[in-house]
Amino acid sequence: MRADPSRIVTARQMLAHLGLTPADLAAHPDSSGRTMPTLAEYLPRVAAAASPGTRRTYGTYWNRMSAALGHLRLDEVTASDIEALMRQVTATARSRRTGRQGRHAGEHVIAAARAVYRRAIADGYIALAASPAHRVAKPRRLPNPRRALTPSELQDINLVARTSGNDVILDALLLRLHTETACRRGGALALRMVDLDTRHCLVRLTEKGGTLRWQPITSTLANRFLEHAEARGAVLPADRLLRYRNGRPISSRRYDHLWKRIGKRLPWVAAHGISTHWLRHTTLTWVERHFGYGVARAYAGHTDRRGPATTTYIKADLHAVAEALAAMTGEPHPLAPTTAQTRAR
């Protein structure tokens, strides 16, 4: 709702009569005794209130905001300031194998700025209508290029992973984990010994948004996990499961090195920007084609409520996910019906 122009004129006349300007009002304490902080002063409070995942995603962009606009008060930052920063970040974004000409970086700038101003609105510093970040449109997302890999493509990727590199056992284990579970990288990196249930052939995945679920795996993978943990020093329940040969837990850098190596030997992998998330697409596409949307949704660990109301009535349980895994891998699972292996054939 736009302000009445006549009221704005009246307010300005009153301020002029009192010898004040709008800037004077913002610079002095309000009735609560607070002053309007600068962006640089306020950002540490935003970061302290954010989740670890949010800090990882937006931390770099908050630093860029602080460097470019930190001297301005929250109410002095304009939509043009934020849009100019978005253009700058987009133009200078680092070229990555899976990059999209900086569009994601530009989108993250707007999202990071909105996170700051949502906090400022919640803290009572500004009104929702006064947020400059919410007046800048995010760059339009391009169609997602990811698709399901063909069986021959997946076979070639696994062959390269098992026959090159300095730790083929670890790399083969990673690819098998993501192909069986369709988990994200964060879910794999967070796996601990306590998250492995070898009796029921399950792993407990902690993924984005703090979601937590038990995901079926084959007995073959469960046994490989035990061998891997024993050989690399994972003993205590809280010990990370996936480790280098020297016993250190792996980080996301292992994935970067893995796909870079595969891309050198399979040029089409580098050309298409294939990454671990393509394995998730591959598995979930197979499950959806053979077992339907409800099972694929559960297999993916999707718990959001967006979408048609029908999703309320087509929830699949752990046994349905185990059945799909058994059919996909050809290995029986203790939680799946005995007919699972023949259902999809």
N, C-alpha and C positions, 0 to 999 in steps of 0.2 A: 504494500500500500504506500503510495507516494505522499510525501508531506505536502500540506497546503502551502503554496507559495506565499500567500498573504501572511501566514503565521511566521514563516521564515523571515520575511521582511520586518515584521513586528519584533521578533526576537533580536534581530540584528540592531534595530533601533534602540531597544532596551539596553543591550550590551554597550552600544556606543555612548548612551547616556550615562552609564556607570563607568565608562572609561576602560572597558574590558574587551577582549577578543575571544573567539572560541578556543584559541590555543592556550589562553590564560586559564580557562576552566579545566582543560585537560592536564595542564602542568601542575595544578595544585591538588591537594588531597580532597577526596570526596567525603561524604558524610561518614564513611567507614574508616577514614584516616589513611587510606591507601593512595599512593601516587600511581599514575600510569607508567608501567615499566617500559623500558626499551626492549626491542626484540632480543638483543643479546642478553639482557638481564632475565628475560622470561623463559628463554629456551631451556636452560638447565632444569627448571621446574617441570616443563613439558616432558623432558627426557626422563626425569625421575618418576613421573606418573605413568610412563608408557611401559608396555610389556617388553620383555627381551627381544621378541620377534619384531616388534614395531621399531625398536631402537636400531636393530640391525638393518631394517629396510630403509628407514628414513634418516638415520644418523648422518650419513654423508650429505644429504640434502639440507638438513638443519644447519650443518656447518657452513654450507655454501650460503644459506640465507643469512647466517650470522655475519659472515664476512662482507656480504654485499649490502645488507639492510640493517645490520645489528645496531647502528647508531640511531635508528628511528624508533619512536614510541610505537606501540601496537596500533594506536589510532592514526598514526601518520603514514603507515604503509598503505600504498594504493594498489588497486588492481593492476595498473600499468607497471608498477614496480615488480610485482610477482610474475606478470606475463613476460616482462623483459628478462627476468632471471630464467624463466622456463626456456625462452629462445636461446639464451646463452648456453645453458646446460645442454640443450638438445644439439646445438652446433658443435660443442666441444666434447661430446660423449665419446668415451673410448670405444674403438671398433672391436667388437667381439664376434666370435664365431657364430653365435646365435643372435647377434644384435639386429636391430631393425631401424638403422639410421637415427638412433637417438630418441625414437618416439617413446620408448619405455622410460628413459631418463626424464624426458619432459613431463610425462604423466606422473612420475614419482614426485617431481617438484611440486606440482599442484596438490597431490595427495598429502605431501608432507606439510605444506602450508595450511591446508585445511585442518590437519590434525592440530596444529598450533592454535588456530583460531577457534576450533571447537573447544579446546581447553580454556581459552580466554573467555569464551561465551559462558562456559560452565562456571568459571571463577568470577563472573560478573563484571569483567573489565569492559566488554563491549556487547552490543546487542547483535543478534543474529543478522539483522539487515545491514549492519555496519561491517561485516566481515569482508575484506577485500579478496580473500582466497576463494570464497564461494561465488564471486562474480567473474571468475576466470574459468572458461570452459576447458576441460581436459582434451588433449589431442584425441581425435577419433581413432579407435582401435582398428587395426587392419585385421582381415580374416586370419584365423589361426592356421599356420601352415602344417601343423603336426597332423600325422595320420598314423594308422596302424601299419607296422612293418609287415612285409610279406614273410612267409616261412623261410624262403631262401635268403632274404636280407638279414633276418635274425640269426640264421645259421652262420652266415659269413661274419657277422659282428662277433658272435661267440667264438668262432674259430680264431680270429685275430687276437681276441682277448686272452685265449688259452695258449697261444703260441708266440707271444711277444711280450715285452715288458719285463720289469724286474721283480714282479710278484704276481705270477699268473694265477696262483691259487686264490689270492685275495680278489683279483679282478673277476675270475669266473664265479666266485661266491657272490659278489655284488650283483652281477648280471642275473644270476639265478634267483637271488632274493627279489629283485625288482620285477622280474618276469613272473614269478609265482604270486607275489602279493600285490603288485601294482602300487607299491608304496612310493612315497616321495623321498627325495634325498634326505630331508630332515628326519623322517621316520627311521630310516636306516641308520643314520649317524647317532641317533638317540638310543639305539638298542643297548640294553644292559643284560647281564647274565640273568637277572631276576625276571626279565621279559621273555625268557625262553622256556616254554613248557614242552618238554620232549615227550611226555606221556601222551598228551592229546595233540601233539604236533601243531603247536600254535606259537606265534610271536605277538607280543603286545606292542602296538605301534602308537607312539605319541607324535602327532603331526600338527600342522598349522592350526591356529585357533585354539590350541590346547586340547584338541580332540584325542580321545583315547579309545582304542579298540583292540580286541584279540582277532588276529588274522590267521587262518589256516595255512600251513606249509606242508610239504611232503615230508615223509619220514627220512628220505634221503637228505634233504636240506637240513632237517633238524640234527641228524647225525654229523653232517659236515660242520655245522655250527659248533657242536661239542668238540670235535677234533680240532677245529680252528682255535677255540678258546683254550683248550688244554695246551696246545703247542705254543700259544703266544701270551700266556700268562694272565688270562682273565679268570679270576678265581672267586672273588667276593661278589655278592649279589649286585652291588652297585657298579661293578667294573664294566666298562664299555666292551661290547662284544666284538666289534670289528676292529682289528688291530694290524699294524705293520709287523714285519718279522722281528723288529727290535722291541716289540711290546707296547709301543705308543699307539693310542687310539687314532684312527684315521680321521681326517677332516675332509671338507668339501674339495680340497685341492686334489685329492685322489681321483675324484670324478673328472676334474678338469684335465688332468694328465691322461687319464684313461681314454677319453673321447678324442683328445688331440692326437694320441698315438693311433687310435683306430682310424681317424680321419686321414692320417698320412698314408696308411696302407690301403684304405678304401676311399678313394677320392669322392665318391658320391655321398659318403657320410659327412664330410666337411662341406660339400657343396650345398647340401640341404640343411645343414646345421642340426643334425640329429644329436640328441642328448638323452639322458636317462629318462626324461619325461615321455619320450616316444615309446618307451617300454610300457609305461602306464597306459598310454593310448592303445597299444597293441593288445595287451591283456584284457582291458575293459571292453574293447570292441569285440573280441572273441566271446567273452562272457555274455555280452548283450545279444549277440547274434544267436547264440545257442541256448541261453537261459532267460533272456528277457531283461527288460529295463530294471525291474525291481531288484533282481539279483545283482545286476551290474552296479546299481546304485549302492547296495550294501557292500559289495566287493571293493568299491572305491572308497568306502568310509564316508560318504556324503551324508551329512546330518542336517543340512540347512533346510528350511521350510519353503524356500522359493520354488515356484513351479506350480503345476496344476494340483488341485486338492486331491486328485486320485493318488498322489504319492503317499497320502496318509494310509491308504488301504492296501498298498502293494509292498509293504515292508518285507524284506527277506531276513531270515535269521542266520545264525552262524552255521547251522547244518546245511542250509542251501548254498552258502558260500563254499563250504567244504565239498559239497557235491560238485559244484562247478570246477573247483580245483582238481578234484579226482578225475573228472572227465577230460580236462585240458592236458593233464600230465600223464594220464594212464596209470597212476599209482593210487591204490586204495587209501582212504583216509579214515581214521577211527571215528570221526564225527559224521561221515557221509554215508548215505544208504549204499548198500552193496551193488545196486544197479547203476550207480553214477557213471561208471566207465562206459556203459553201453548207451546211455541216454542221448549223447550228442552225436552218435555215429549213425 
